[in-house]
Amino acid sequence: MWIFGYGSLIWRPDFPYLDKCDGYVRDWGRYFYQGSTDHRGVPGAPGRVVTLLQEPGSNVWGRAYKLEKSVLDDILRKLDHREKDGYERHEVEVWHNEEVVIESALVWLAGPSNPSFLGPASLEDIASQVLASVGPSGPNDEYVLNLDRALREMGVHDEHVANLAELVRTHDPEDA
């Protein structure tokens, strides 16, 4: 069993795994459109985290993890809890160098119909919300900057993430 992470799972998998593989999913876009009231914000003051939206022709890079069968149920239970605020399991193919490297990986997506979906906003508005949000897992700007750093370390440029991270760094002197 493989798990595909495109947000915090890239830099903080928080579970044991047998192997990992960087790759991408086709026809999806990564956006800070999901509200977080359980990790990077609180009820009444949600933070913003990423989700994937169908976007033909786009690719989202992330990291896949191969799980050991003996711990699979426990890990899936923990991930279902971690991704509980509007996310649902889906299966995807993971690609690398224009070929499928993993035929089936689980990914957690939060679509527009879930109650925590915040949807599009200007990058300036998203950055303001991120800078003002803190939750049990820490400040929301930490999430944005960690994701941007992890993607850059993978050699990936994600325009939405990179532009938001730049705005966050510009408005937060500690991270400039």
N, C-alpha and C positions, 0 to 999 in steps of 0.2 A: 504494500500500500504506500502510495506517495501523497504528500500534502504539498500544495503550492501556496507560497506566501508572497504577497505583493506590497505589504505594509510593514507593520512591526515584526511580523514573522521573519523578515529578511535579516534584521539585526538582533532579534531577541526571540529565538524559537522556543525557549522555555520547556523543552522536552527532549528526551534522548532520541537519537536517530542513527541509522546505520550508514547512511551516505547522503550527500547533498549534491545538487546540480543546479547551476544557473541556467535559466531559459526564459522563454516568453510564451504567452498565450496570444493567439491571433484573434483579431476582430473585437478587441476590448480596449477601452480607455480607462486610465486611473485618474480619479478626481476626489478632491476633498469635499464631497457632497454629503457625507454621512455624519449625523450628529452622534456625539459620544457623551452620554450622561453617566457612564459607569467606569470609564478609564481616564479620559482627558478632559472631562467636564463633569458637571453635576446636574441633577434635575433643575430645570429653570434657567440654567446657564451652560448649555452643552458646548463641548469642544467640537472640533471638526477632525475627522479621520478619513482615510481613503476607502473607497469602494470602486468596483469596476462597473462600467456601463458598456453595453454593446455599442461598438463603433467599428463598422466594416472598414477594413484596410489598416487599422491601427494594431499595434502590438504593445503588450505590457510585459516588461521584464520583471522577473522576480527570482525566487529561489525555491526549489523543490527539495523535500526531505523524504527519504525512504525510511519507513517505520518498521520496527520489528513486530512480527505477528503477536508475540506474547504480551506486549504492552499496548497493542493497538486500541483495544476498547477503552482503557484508562486514558490514553492520550486524546482520543476522540471525545470522550466525556469532558475532559478539561478544555479542549478547544471549543466545543459547543458552549461551555460556560463563558470562556474568554470572549467569544464572538456573539454573545447572546443579544446584544442591543440592535436587533434588526437584521442580523446576518443569517443566511441559510446556506447549507451545503449544496455544492454543484460539482459536476465532474467536467474536467477540461483536459485537452491534450497539451503537452508542454513541448515546445519547439526549441531547436538550437541549430544554427547554420542551415536554415531552410529545410530542416527535416524533423519529423516527430521523434523525440527522444524518450518521452513517457506517454504512453497511449491513454492512460487514465490517472488523473490526480484529483484529489479533493481540494476544493477551494471554497472559501466562505465569501458570499456576495451579499450586499445589502441593496436591494433594488428600490426604485422610486415609490413603491407601494407600502414600504414599511414605515411605521410611525415615527422613527427617528431620522428619516431621510430629510435633509435640509435643502438639497438641490443646489442649482447653480447660483452664484453670486459673483460680483466683481472680485478680482484678486485682492484688491484693497480691503473690501469688506471681509473677505475670508481671513486675511492677515490680521485685521483688527480683532475679529472674534478669537482667533488662535492666540493672540497675545494676551487676551483677557481671560483665557480659560485655563483652569487647573482642576484636576480630578485625582482620584485615588492612585492612579498610575503615574502622576506627575503633571508638570506643565505641558500644555498643548504644543507650545513652540518647540519643546524638546523632541516631540514626536516628528514634527515637520523637519527639523534639522537632522535628526538621526536618519530619517528616510532619505533625505537628499544626500547625506554623506555616504550611506550604504550604496545607493545607486551609483554615485560617482566612483566609489571604490570598485564597483563591478564594471565600470567603463560605460555606464548607461546614462544618456541624457533624456530625462523626462521633462518636457517643457513646463507642464503645469506644476510639478513638484519643484523644479529648479526656480521658476519665477516666484512662486510663493515663498520658498526658502529665502530668496534674495530680499523680498519685501520684509520678511520677519527679521532678518539680520539687520536691515537698514533701520528698522524701527526699534530694535532691541540692542542698545549699545554694548551689552555684555557679550553678544554673539557676533558683533561686527568684525 
